[in-house]
Amino acid sequence: KGFSLMELMIVIVLIGILSAGGIIFFGDRAEQARREAATVSTSSIHLLQQEYMSNNGSYYYTSAGCSSTTTKQIISELFGGSKELAEKDFYYCISKNPNSDTFKITAKRITNNCQVMRDEKNNITYSNC
């Protein structure tokens, strides 16, 4: 008395199909969570930019392009070295608008072209996410 080989094969196939569906569903959720973490981090940077402006009379800007170096600059200059951004997934930078004293915070995903951007008016845009 036991299961036939055919019954076991059917159960294994069903488990495989359910697993594949779960990976697809939860894989997308993980990417959404990463994007949301970057959105929260840009919000924190935005708040500290406002504080930096009131203390120094101008906004803080990083060197060109988002990289591990610019992320470290932001952590050092705005967070006083005490904050961890979602830096294992994103690089952060703050760029100046050449026509005015405004800024754009960009969180660029390290492994693809997803970018979360927040401007000085706190408007959020997503690109390739």
Sine and cosine of phi, psi and omega as CSV:
sin_phi,cos_phi,sin_psi,cos_psi,sin_omega,cos_omega
0.00,0.00,0.89,-0.45,0.02,-1.00
-0.12,-0.99,-0.20,-0.98,0.00,-1.00
-1.00,-0.02,0.57,-0.82,0.06,-1.00
-0.98,0.18,0.27,-0.96,0.02,-1.00
-0.87,0.49,-0.62,0.78,0.00,-1.00
-0.90,0.44,-0.67,0.74,0.01,-1.00
-0.90,0.43,-0.67,0.74,0.03,-1.00
-0.90,0.43,-0.65,0.76,0.01,-1.00
-0.89,0.45,-0.66,0.75,0.01,-1.00
-0.89,0.45,-0.69,0.73,0.02,-1.00
-0.89,0.46,-0.68,0.74,0.00,-1.00
-0.90,0.44,-0.67,0.74,0.03,-1.00
-0.90,0.44,-0.69,0.72,0.02,-1.00
-0.89,0.46,-0.67,0.74,0.05,-1.00
-0.88,0.47,-0.66,0.75,0.04,-1.00
-0.89,0.47,-0.68,0.74,0.01,-1.00
-0.91,0.42,-0.70,0.71,0.02,-1.00
-0.90,0.44,-0.63,0.78,0.02,-1.00
-0.90,0.43,-0.69,0.73,0.00,-1.00
-0.89,0.46,-0.67,0.74,0.04,-1.00
-0.89,0.45,-0.64,0.77,0.02,-1.00
-0.91,0.42,-0.64,0.77,0.01,-1.00
-0.91,0.42,-0.68,0.74,0.02,-1.00
-0.90,0.44,-0.73,0.69,-0.03,-1.00
-0.90,0.44,-0.77,0.64,-0.07,-1.00
-0.98,0.21,-0.41,0.91,0.08,-1.00
-0.89,0.45,-0.65,0.76,0.04,-1.00
-0.92,0.38,-0.61,0.79,0.03,-1.00
-0.90,0.44,-0.61,0.79,0.02,-1.00
-0.90,0.44,-0.66,0.75,0.02,-1.00
-0.92,0.40,-0.63,0.78,0.06,-1.00
-0.89,0.45,-0.63,0.78,0.02,-1.00
-0.91,0.42,-0.63,0.77,0.05,-1.00
-0.89,0.45,-0.70,0.71,0.01,-1.00
-0.89,0.46,-0.65,0.76,0.02,-1.00
-0.91,0.41,-0.62,0.79,0.06,-1.00
-0.89,0.46,-0.64,0.76,0.04,-1.00
-0.92,0.40,-0.61,0.80,0.04,-1.00
-0.89,0.45,-0.68,0.73,0.03,-1.00
-0.91,0.42,-0.66,0.75,0.01,-1.00
-0.90,0.44,-0.65,0.76,0.05,-1.00
-0.91,0.41,-0.51,0.86,0.07,-1.00
-0.91,0.41,-0.67,0.74,0.05,-1.00
-0.89,0.46,-0.68,0.73,0.02,-1.00
-0.89,0.46,-0.66,0.75,0.01,-1.00
-0.86,0.52,-0.71,0.70,0.02,-1.00
-0.88,0.47,-0.66,0.75,0.01,-1.00
-0.95,0.33,-0.47,0.89,0.09,-1.00
-0.90,0.44,-0.64,0.77,0.02,-1.00
-0.90,0.44,-0.67,0.75,0.04,-1.00
-0.91,0.42,-0.69,0.73,0.02,-1.00
-0.86,0.51,-0.67,0.75,0.00,-1.00
-0.89,0.45,-0.70,0.71,0.00,-1.00
-0.93,0.38,-0.49,0.87,0.00,-1.00
-0.99,0.12,-0.53,0.85,-0.16,-0.99
-0.89,-0.46,-0.17,0.99,0.01,-1.00
0.99,0.15,0.01,1.00,0.06,-1.00
-0.45,-0.89,0.27,-0.96,0.03,-1.00
-0.99,0.13,0.33,-0.94,0.07,-1.00
-1.00,-0.03,0.69,-0.72,0.04,-1.00
-0.79,-0.61,0.52,-0.85,0.06,-1.00
-0.99,-0.15,0.16,-0.99,0.07,-1.00
-0.92,0.40,0.19,-0.98,-0.12,-0.99
-0.86,0.51,0.64,-0.77,0.12,-0.99
0.96,0.26,0.50,-0.86,0.03,-1.00
-1.00,0.06,0.78,-0.63,-0.02,-1.00
-0.42,-0.91,0.05,-1.00,0.07,-1.00
-0.90,0.44,-0.53,0.85,0.01,-1.00
-0.91,0.41,-0.72,0.69,-0.01,-1.00
-0.93,0.37,-0.56,0.83,0.06,-1.00
-0.89,0.45,-0.69,0.72,0.03,-1.00
-0.91,0.41,-0.59,0.81,0.05,-1.00
-0.88,0.48,-0.70,0.72,0.00,-1.00
-0.90,0.44,-0.71,0.71,0.01,-1.00
-0.88,0.48,-0.67,0.74,-0.03,-1.00
-0.95,0.32,-0.76,0.65,-0.13,-0.99
-0.99,0.17,-0.66,0.75,-0.08,-1.00
-1.00,-0.08,-0.61,0.79,-0.04,-1.00
-0.99,-0.13,0.03,1.00,0.00,-1.00
0.91,0.42,0.40,0.92,0.02,-1.00
0.98,0.22,0.09,1.00,-0.13,-0.99
-0.96,-0.30,0.16,0.99,-0.08,-1.00
-0.85,-0.52,0.64,-0.77,0.15,-0.99
-0.97,-0.23,0.88,-0.48,0.12,-0.99
-0.99,0.10,0.10,-1.00,0.05,-1.00
-0.96,0.26,0.78,0.62,-0.19,-0.98
-0.97,0.26,-0.27,0.96,0.04,-1.00
-0.96,0.28,-0.29,0.96,0.03,-1.00
-0.94,-0.34,-0.45,0.89,-0.08,-1.00
-0.72,-0.69,0.49,-0.87,0.23,-0.97
-0.97,-0.25,0.55,-0.83,-0.05,-1.00
-0.87,-0.49,0.53,-0.85,0.11,-0.99
-0.45,-0.90,0.33,-0.94,0.04,-1.00
-0.79,-0.61,0.89,-0.46,-0.03,-1.00
-0.94,-0.34,0.47,-0.88,-0.02,-1.00
-0.99,-0.13,0.66,-0.75,0.14,-0.99
-0.97,0.24,0.85,-0.53,-0.08,-1.00
-0.91,0.42,-0.33,0.94,-0.06,-1.00
-1.00,-0.07,-0.17,0.99,-0.02,-1.00
-0.39,-0.92,0.11,-0.99,0.01,-1.00
-1.00,0.02,0.88,0.47,0.02,-1.00
-0.82,-0.57,0.18,-0.98,-0.06,-1.00
-0.64,-0.77,0.26,-0.96,0.11,-0.99
-0.70,-0.71,0.82,-0.57,0.07,-1.00
-1.00,-0.06,0.77,-0.64,0.01,-1.00
-0.84,-0.54,0.74,-0.67,0.16,-0.99
-0.93,-0.36,0.93,-0.38,-0.05,-1.00
-0.96,-0.29,0.84,-0.54,0.01,-1.00
-0.89,0.46,0.71,-0.70,-0.07,-1.00
-0.94,0.35,-0.62,0.78,-0.14,-0.99
-1.00,-0.07,-0.19,0.98,0.07,-1.00
-0.54,-0.84,-0.21,-0.98,-0.08,-1.00
-1.00,-0.08,0.24,0.97,0.01,-1.00
-0.90,0.43,0.76,-0.65,0.05,-1.00
-0.73,-0.68,0.71,-0.70,0.13,-0.99
-0.94,-0.35,0.85,-0.53,-0.06,-1.00
-0.84,-0.54,0.64,-0.77,0.02,-1.00
-0.72,-0.70,0.76,-0.65,0.00,-1.00
-0.99,-0.15,-0.02,-1.00,-0.07,-1.00
-0.91,0.41,-0.34,0.94,0.05,-1.00
-1.00,-0.01,0.13,0.99,0.05,-1.00
0.95,0.31,0.37,0.93,0.09,-1.00
-0.99,0.16,0.73,-0.68,-0.03,-1.00
-0.95,-0.32,0.72,-0.69,0.13,-0.99
-0.77,-0.64,0.52,-0.85,0.03,-1.00
-0.89,-0.46,0.63,-0.77,0.03,-1.00
-0.74,-0.67,0.79,-0.61,0.04,-1.00
0.85,0.52,0.53,0.85,0.01,-1.00
-0.97,-0.25,0.00,0.00,0.00,0.00
